Amino acid sequence: MIVPPEFHVYPDQGLTMLKVVILSACAAFLIEGSCHAADSTENTAFDSLKFGAAPAAPAPDFDSLRIKGLTIALPGPQDTIDPDFAGIRLSLAAQGIGYIGYTNNNFFDNMLPAERTTFGQQVYNGQKPTFFTNNTMHVTYDLSRYGISDGQIVVGGIYNFDTWEPAGPNALSLATLSYYQTFLNKQVELKVGYQANVLEYWGQFLAGNLSSGIFGPSGQIPVEAGLSAWAWTKPAINIKINGPGGFYNKFGLQVASSPDGPFAEKMANPTGLDWSTPNSGVLAIDEVGYRKEAVPGQLATWVRAASIVNTSRYVDFEFGGRNTGNYAAYVLADRQFVQLAPVQGQAARGVYAGVTAMYAPPEFNRFSQYYEARLYGIGLLPSRPRDMVSVVVSRNVFSHYVVDAVLQSGQLAHSGNFSVTTAYYAPIAPGIRAGIGLGYTNNPTPVIYTPQTGSALNLLANVVMYW
């Protein structure tokens, strides 16, 4: 386990410090961008006066318009339903403007004869037929045209709807507002602004998103520890140092999400623009890793480990009231073991395996430990080079303080659960990907259960559309 450093900043002090740092950084980079833009415009004007008509504009570089800094890149225009409808994308790209949007739709339904509510409430995905839709739209602006190395501004919004609202949460709000730039020949990457840090760290969807958990985002330890996401974006600064041979270190400071979970965050901050919510403080995360992409003759490898510290005031399950001192740690490793086609453009086809271990202290976190093993294959059939099949086995361990309190109250409680999920994903049309699977969980309710709770065998379905 990664031992977090001591972190003695009180929430209010930490928020003030982070505000000053982020606002100063934003101001500096916006001024830099304006200066570069002014210089570029001035030089172009002088060139036009001296040498006549300006040369023809080069073809737009669509790669420079894709959102930068994410752990898993969103697709380019060629993998959307509208690569260039009516020439709109090409016209915008000529001005340095790009866009990417998607709708991610998921369905869960327990096919076993188990209770459909626990004490009158739904408490997990699929207990009742559950539908969740996540819809985002992002616009990017390329600042490299003004001499800023890989410079980019991203603005995005999100709409979430879930028939089981605690898993959403339901939202229409800011998704991101960020500035990105590299330094020292891409050895240093900087991103500052309102960010969804679950997409900047961790990399949880390598084996597909149908296995992301029966309890929704609040059951994921990094989110529980305060890491921000699309629907509850937070002001943050991320700095990544790219070392030799695929090694890297990425450090971030952000305003922590509500210590009471995503639903409480959205109730207190529906637009996503507020700096903080009640009892929230500052979160620091440091991820070290080694990453190599698949190329002919080289197998893909990604190993990463991180520690998280958070100054928020969490409910203290051990002593009662609220207290500071929460932290978390994770280790993940994924490795390609078989490369089916060691040729350019198909090197990612093959067989992969991965493991995950996560920890958060049980006095502050209902979900205290998480372990996962996954086996997945990409392009196992030559005729279907982008299909993926996966098997994921996982275990949650609940806070023993919460379990003990439930047992002392005379109710039934389990200390954890075990899940097995198998799924198949395939592109069914340009920009449209579908997945179907089955997920079994032996103790599907978080801690408290009844004699009628039973197990869950969820039918899982997923459709993602990019534009």
Legacy VTK file of the C-alpha trace (Angstrom):
# vtk DataFile Version 3.0
C-alpha trace
ASCII
DATASET POLYDATA
POINTS 467 float
0.000 0.000 0.000
1.206 3.504 -0.798
1.547 5.540 2.387
0.296 9.093 1.849
2.378 12.001 3.038
1.248 14.085 5.976
-1.092 16.803 4.786
-1.989 19.364 7.446
-3.853 21.984 5.398
-7.285 22.853 6.764
-10.142 22.857 4.215
-10.730 26.619 4.138
-7.008 27.420 3.956
-6.461 24.828 1.278
-9.328 26.132 -0.852
-8.018 29.681 -0.606
-4.527 28.557 -1.626
-5.873 26.517 -4.530
-8.046 29.407 -5.739
-5.034 31.716 -5.821
-2.891 29.164 -7.676
-5.530 28.264 -10.273
-6.655 31.835 -10.924
-3.045 32.986 -11.255
-2.227 30.146 -13.639
-5.350 30.764 -15.725
-4.580 34.464 -15.963
-0.972 33.829 -16.966
-1.828 31.364 -19.689
-4.706 33.406 -21.068
-2.401 36.416 -21.265
0.241 34.240 -22.947
-2.341 32.953 -25.420
-3.531 36.485 -26.183
0.012 37.709 -26.737
0.810 34.836 -29.084
-2.445 35.408 -30.948
-1.711 39.130 -31.305
1.831 38.454 -32.503
0.596 35.910 -35.018
-2.075 38.248 -36.372
0.388 41.128 -36.612
3.009 39.077 -38.423
0.444 37.747 -40.893
-0.717 41.265 -41.678
2.852 42.472 -42.334
3.573 39.431 -44.527
0.473 40.195 -46.560
1.538 43.779 -47.105
5.060 42.812 -48.144
4.516 39.732 -50.240
0.964 39.987 -51.566
-1.658 37.285 -51.044
-1.137 34.884 -48.164
-0.268 31.305 -49.101
-3.024 28.690 -49.137
-3.911 27.397 -45.681
-2.605 23.906 -44.909
-5.045 21.048 -44.445
-6.457 21.023 -40.896
-4.742 18.759 -38.386
-7.638 16.938 -36.755
-5.360 15.250 -34.189
-4.441 18.652 -32.757
-8.149 19.267 -32.105
-8.773 16.114 -30.044
-9.006 16.578 -26.267
-5.498 16.258 -24.828
-4.280 14.855 -21.535
-6.887 12.105 -21.067
-5.782 8.621 -20.021
-7.815 7.079 -22.868
-8.251 9.268 -25.943
-11.686 9.955 -27.376
-12.064 8.971 -31.056
-11.152 11.216 -33.950
-13.588 12.408 -36.647
-13.202 9.206 -38.690
-14.787 7.232 -35.816
-17.907 9.395 -35.455
-21.335 9.268 -37.073
-20.613 12.566 -38.878
-16.964 12.630 -40.008
-17.648 15.870 -41.881
-21.381 16.493 -42.298
-21.963 19.325 -44.808
-18.296 20.263 -44.476
-18.933 21.750 -41.016
-16.111 19.938 -39.223
-13.585 20.817 -41.915
-14.626 24.483 -41.951
-14.350 24.732 -38.170
-11.014 22.897 -38.170
-9.598 25.462 -40.585
-10.275 28.026 -37.855
-8.670 25.853 -35.169
-11.993 24.674 -33.729
-12.884 21.041 -33.105
-15.717 19.246 -31.376
-16.544 15.836 -29.968
-19.754 14.678 -28.371
-21.101 11.350 -27.284
-24.072 9.661 -25.690
-23.354 6.676 -23.431
-26.469 4.630 -22.637
-26.566 1.717 -20.187
-29.242 -0.734 -19.068
-29.177 -3.085 -16.035
-31.805 -5.634 -14.973
-31.545 -8.395 -12.370
-33.002 -11.549 -13.899
-33.080 -13.499 -10.621
-36.213 -13.607 -8.393
-34.815 -11.209 -5.789
-36.493 -8.306 -3.999
-36.925 -5.195 -6.158
-36.442 -2.781 -3.232
-34.664 -2.935 0.120
-36.611 -1.175 2.876
-38.648 0.507 0.143
-35.680 1.870 -1.831
-33.608 0.772 -4.804
-30.007 0.348 -3.633
-28.116 -1.045 -6.645
-28.082 -0.948 -10.444
-30.532 -3.514 -11.785
-32.501 -4.118 -8.596
-35.246 -2.510 -10.644
-34.740 -2.206 -14.422
-32.264 0.694 -14.520
-31.421 2.993 -17.421
-28.614 5.532 -17.386
-27.647 7.996 -20.106
-24.547 10.176 -20.066
-24.356 12.857 -22.792
-21.499 15.286 -23.318
-20.490 17.894 -25.863
-17.016 19.433 -26.005
-15.540 22.166 -28.169
-11.766 22.550 -28.500
-9.658 25.435 -29.734
-6.120 24.892 -30.999
-3.613 27.400 -29.621
-0.574 25.786 -31.268
-1.332 27.935 -34.319
-0.177 30.863 -32.184
3.109 29.239 -31.217
1.911 27.732 -27.906
3.280 24.199 -27.739
0.286 21.821 -28.058
-1.859 24.619 -26.598
-5.570 23.889 -26.314
-8.703 25.275 -24.665
-11.636 22.910 -24.043
-15.194 23.838 -23.062
-17.801 21.148 -22.462
-21.209 20.473 -20.970
-22.971 17.342 -19.778
-26.464 15.960 -19.323
-26.937 12.889 -17.115
-30.164 11.026 -16.441
-30.542 7.869 -14.353
-33.763 6.116 -13.358
-31.917 5.335 -10.101
-30.879 8.896 -9.350
-28.230 8.219 -6.655
-26.147 6.412 -9.298
-26.202 9.309 -11.770
-26.465 11.789 -10.411
-28.941 13.513 -12.724
-27.327 16.692 -13.991
-27.208 19.389 -16.635
-23.982 21.198 -15.928
-20.428 22.115 -16.854
-18.277 19.148 -17.868
-14.944 20.888 -18.401
-13.340 24.272 -18.946
-9.595 23.799 -19.264
-6.305 25.025 -20.708
-3.581 22.582 -21.836
0.040 23.131 -22.872
3.319 21.213 -23.069
6.867 22.338 -22.262
10.415 21.110 -22.902
9.603 19.160 -26.062
6.519 17.479 -24.522
8.402 16.298 -21.443
6.066 18.371 -19.256
2.290 18.576 -19.693
0.107 21.116 -17.895
-3.670 21.249 -17.687
-5.533 23.776 -15.542
-9.218 24.615 -15.107
-12.446 22.766 -14.314
-11.568 19.126 -14.919
-12.945 15.587 -14.624
-9.953 13.921 -13.012
-11.314 10.368 -13.248
-10.424 10.714 -16.954
-6.989 12.192 -16.213
-5.877 9.395 -13.863
-6.608 5.756 -13.036
-7.704 4.332 -16.437
-10.588 2.174 -15.229
-12.316 1.311 -18.518
-9.664 -0.716 -20.345
-11.780 -3.882 -20.149
-15.004 -2.047 -21.012
-17.484 0.013 -19.035
-20.105 -2.681 -18.340
-17.934 -3.912 -15.463
-17.687 -0.500 -13.790
-19.730 -1.469 -10.742
-23.189 -2.375 -9.502
-23.231 0.576 -7.079
-22.572 3.382 -9.563
-19.797 5.980 -9.214
-20.201 6.358 -5.441
-18.957 2.772 -5.073
-15.603 3.509 -6.741
-12.863 4.254 -4.221
-11.129 7.148 -6.076
-14.524 8.872 -6.499
-15.398 8.131 -2.869
-12.063 9.737 -1.941
-13.078 12.975 -3.731
-11.751 12.675 -7.303
-13.840 14.721 -9.758
-15.741 13.413 -12.821
-17.639 14.763 -15.858
-20.872 15.384 -13.952
-19.138 16.986 -10.965
-16.121 18.698 -12.468
-13.874 20.677 -10.109
-11.144 23.351 -10.376
-7.819 21.545 -10.700
-4.195 21.746 -11.815
-2.511 18.646 -13.289
1.183 18.407 -14.159
2.636 15.355 -15.887
6.360 14.672 -16.240
7.164 12.266 -19.072
10.382 10.441 -18.314
12.498 8.172 -20.520
11.302 4.789 -21.734
7.607 5.227 -20.970
7.912 6.209 -17.289
5.866 9.150 -16.036
4.770 10.992 -12.920
1.496 12.930 -12.839
0.569 15.188 -9.935
-2.676 17.046 -9.386
-4.342 19.452 -6.984
-8.108 19.913 -7.117
-10.996 21.162 -5.052
-12.359 17.924 -3.612
-15.821 16.668 -4.486
-18.362 16.498 -1.662
-17.315 14.010 1.043
-20.957 12.873 1.100
-20.806 11.568 -2.473
-21.807 12.525 -6.027
-25.510 12.962 -5.253
-24.750 15.436 -2.449
-22.257 17.209 -4.727
-24.869 17.833 -7.413
-27.525 18.913 -4.925
-25.123 21.534 -3.534
-23.519 22.463 -6.865
-26.001 21.802 -9.714
-24.181 23.890 -12.344
-20.708 22.569 -11.507
-19.349 26.129 -11.274
-19.089 26.509 -7.503
-15.586 26.311 -6.080
-16.568 24.114 -3.171
-19.453 22.378 -1.421
-20.140 21.928 2.309
-17.352 20.113 4.165
-15.186 19.750 1.053
-11.496 20.610 1.104
-8.506 20.112 -1.199
-7.453 16.842 -2.816
-3.925 15.983 -3.933
-3.145 13.001 -6.153
0.199 11.691 -7.362
0.312 8.882 -9.951
3.499 7.195 -11.096
3.455 4.787 -13.981
4.990 3.032 -16.941
3.106 2.956 -20.252
3.943 1.533 -23.665
1.460 1.368 -26.520
1.251 -1.663 -28.801
3.369 -1.411 -31.957
4.595 -4.205 -34.220
6.919 -6.341 -32.116
6.116 -4.472 -28.857
3.355 -5.564 -26.476
1.182 -2.954 -24.744
1.922 -2.403 -21.052
0.466 0.011 -18.523
1.328 -0.058 -14.818
0.266 2.804 -12.531
0.028 3.493 -8.815
-1.240 6.534 -6.955
-1.851 8.007 -3.541
-4.658 10.465 -2.789
-4.960 12.749 0.242
-8.012 14.844 1.000
-8.579 17.584 3.597
-12.400 17.328 3.421
-14.414 16.698 6.578
-15.843 13.192 6.199
-18.375 11.445 8.418
-16.300 9.497 10.954
-17.720 5.965 11.207
-15.378 5.157 14.115
-15.912 8.088 16.503
-18.942 9.884 15.079
-19.256 13.460 13.840
-16.952 14.677 11.061
-13.193 14.589 10.811
-10.322 15.138 8.372
-7.592 12.713 7.360
-9.099 10.724 4.514
-6.835 9.219 1.871
-6.787 6.456 -0.722
-4.329 4.476 -2.815
-4.517 2.311 -5.912
-2.336 0.067 -8.048
-3.336 -1.155 -11.523
-1.439 -3.162 -14.114
-2.458 -4.195 -17.639
-0.361 -6.203 -20.067
-0.815 -7.526 -23.574
0.357 -11.163 -23.597
-0.439 -12.124 -27.176
-0.097 -9.945 -30.272
-2.190 -11.466 -33.040
-1.107 -9.176 -35.864
2.338 -7.562 -35.466
1.713 -5.147 -38.329
1.123 -1.414 -38.404
-2.442 -0.476 -37.469
-3.290 -3.871 -35.939
-0.683 -4.296 -33.214
-3.312 -3.742 -30.481
-5.118 -6.931 -31.480
-4.427 -9.636 -28.936
-5.008 -11.007 -25.454
-4.628 -8.863 -22.325
-4.749 -9.364 -18.565
-4.901 -6.880 -15.719
-5.238 -6.531 -11.952
-6.380 -3.767 -9.604
-6.034 -3.167 -5.866
-7.479 -0.139 -4.050
-7.666 0.943 -0.421
-9.301 3.704 1.616
-9.526 3.856 5.426
-12.713 2.227 6.785
-13.345 5.019 9.299
-14.187 7.410 6.439
-15.207 5.199 3.509
-18.106 2.755 3.193
-16.175 0.952 0.428
-12.760 0.337 1.953
-11.053 -2.195 -0.327
-11.424 -3.223 -3.959
-9.708 -6.001 -5.879
-10.099 -6.932 -9.536
-8.668 -9.372 -12.064
-9.532 -9.023 -15.739
-8.896 -10.929 -18.933
-9.818 -9.358 -22.243
-9.184 -9.758 -25.921
-9.209 -7.192 -28.712
-9.746 -8.195 -32.331
-9.651 -11.934 -31.690
-11.370 -12.482 -35.048
-9.489 -11.121 -38.091
-12.794 -10.018 -39.598
-13.659 -8.055 -36.414
-10.396 -6.264 -35.505
-12.009 -3.779 -33.075
-14.336 -6.097 -31.159
-13.548 -6.792 -27.509
-14.543 -9.612 -25.178
-13.851 -9.428 -21.438
-14.196 -11.328 -18.181
-13.826 -9.308 -14.971
-13.775 -10.752 -11.440
-13.946 -8.290 -8.541
-14.427 -8.046 -4.788
-15.516 -5.123 -2.596
-14.768 -4.998 1.130
-17.049 -2.736 3.161
-16.036 -0.630 6.171
-16.002 -2.870 9.236
-17.128 0.130 11.308
-20.283 0.420 9.208
-20.824 -3.352 9.289
-20.454 -3.460 13.083
-22.869 -0.554 13.557
-25.489 -2.275 11.383
-25.124 -5.558 13.264
-25.384 -3.784 16.628
-28.651 -2.211 15.469
-30.086 -5.685 14.971
-30.058 -5.653 11.164
-28.382 -8.046 8.760
-25.074 -6.987 7.209
-22.470 -8.476 4.921
-18.810 -7.485 4.941
-18.314 -7.406 1.185
-19.370 -8.809 -2.157
-18.030 -10.771 -5.102
-18.816 -10.131 -8.776
-18.133 -11.767 -12.128
-18.919 -9.885 -15.345
-18.538 -11.087 -18.902
-19.205 -8.805 -21.858
-18.785 -8.402 -25.602
-18.328 -5.025 -27.314
-18.427 -4.285 -31.030
-18.630 -1.318 -33.405
-21.901 -1.732 -35.300
-21.660 1.364 -37.517
-19.305 4.348 -37.872
-19.331 6.123 -34.515
-21.647 3.580 -32.829
-20.460 0.894 -30.431
-22.607 -1.599 -28.566
-21.974 -3.999 -25.710
-23.938 -6.771 -24.048
-23.087 -8.851 -21.019
-24.027 -10.637 -17.822
-22.906 -9.624 -14.348
-23.326 -11.803 -11.239
-22.988 -10.342 -7.720
-23.508 -12.453 -4.618
-24.243 -9.609 -2.154
-25.649 -6.805 -4.317
-26.700 -4.398 -1.552
-24.164 -2.103 0.170
-23.764 -3.585 3.703
-27.444 -3.907 4.798
-29.568 -6.718 3.421
-32.745 -8.669 4.164
-33.568 -12.398 3.879
-35.207 -11.596 0.537
-32.219 -9.716 -0.935
-30.770 -12.700 -2.751
-28.152 -12.323 -5.471
-28.078 -10.346 -8.702
-27.605 -11.642 -12.232
-27.768 -8.454 -14.230
-28.442 -8.344 -17.920
-26.154 -5.560 -19.134
-26.487 -3.545 -22.332
-24.587 -0.503 -23.536
-24.703 1.702 -26.636
-22.262 4.563 -27.209
-22.585 7.010 -30.079
-19.921 9.580 -31.008
-20.355 12.658 -33.186
LINES 1 468
467 0 1 2 3 4 5 6 7 8 9 10 11 12 13 14 15 16 17 18 19 20 21 22 23 24 25 26 27 28 29 30 31 32 33 34 35 36 37 38 39 40 41 42 43 44 45 46 47 48 49 50 51 52 53 54 55 56 57 58 59 60 61 62 63 64 65 66 67 68 69 70 71 72 73 74 75 76 77 78 79 80 81 82 83 84 85 86 87 88 89 90 91 92 93 94 95 96 97 98 99 100 101 102 103 104 105 106 107 108 109 110 111 112 113 114 115 116 117 118 119 120 121 122 123 124 125 126 127 128 129 130 131 132 133 134 135 136 137 138 139 140 141 142 143 144 145 146 147 148 149 150 151 152 153 154 155 156 157 158 159 160 161 162 163 164 165 166 167 168 169 170 171 172 173 174 175 176 177 178 179 180 181 182 183 184 185 186 187 188 189 190 191 192 193 194 195 196 197 198 199 200 201 202 203 204 205 206 207 208 209 210 211 212 213 214 215 216 217 218 219 220 221 222 223 224 225 226 227 228 229 230 231 232 233 234 235 236 237 238 239 240 241 242 243 244 245 246 247 248 249 250 251 252 253 254 255 256 257 258 259 260 261 262 263 264 265 266 267 268 269 270 271 272 273 274 275 276 277 278 279 280 281 282 283 284 285 286 287 288 289 290 291 292 293 294 295 296 297 298 299 300 301 302 303 304 305 306 307 308 309 310 311 312 313 314 315 316 317 318 319 320 321 322 323 324 325 326 327 328 329 330 331 332 333 334 335 336 337 338 339 340 341 342 343 344 345 346 347 348 349 350 351 352 353 354 355 356 357 358 359 360 361 362 363 364 365 366 367 368 369 370 371 372 373 374 375 376 377 378 379 380 381 382 383 384 385 386 387 388 389 390 391 392 393 394 395 396 397 398 399 400 401 402 403 404 405 406 407 408 409 410 411 412 413 414 415 416 417 418 419 420 421 422 423 424 425 426 427 428 429 430 431 432 433 434 435 436 437 438 439 440 441 442 443 444 445 446 447 448 449 450 451 452 453 454 455 456 457 458 459 460 461 462 463 464 465 466
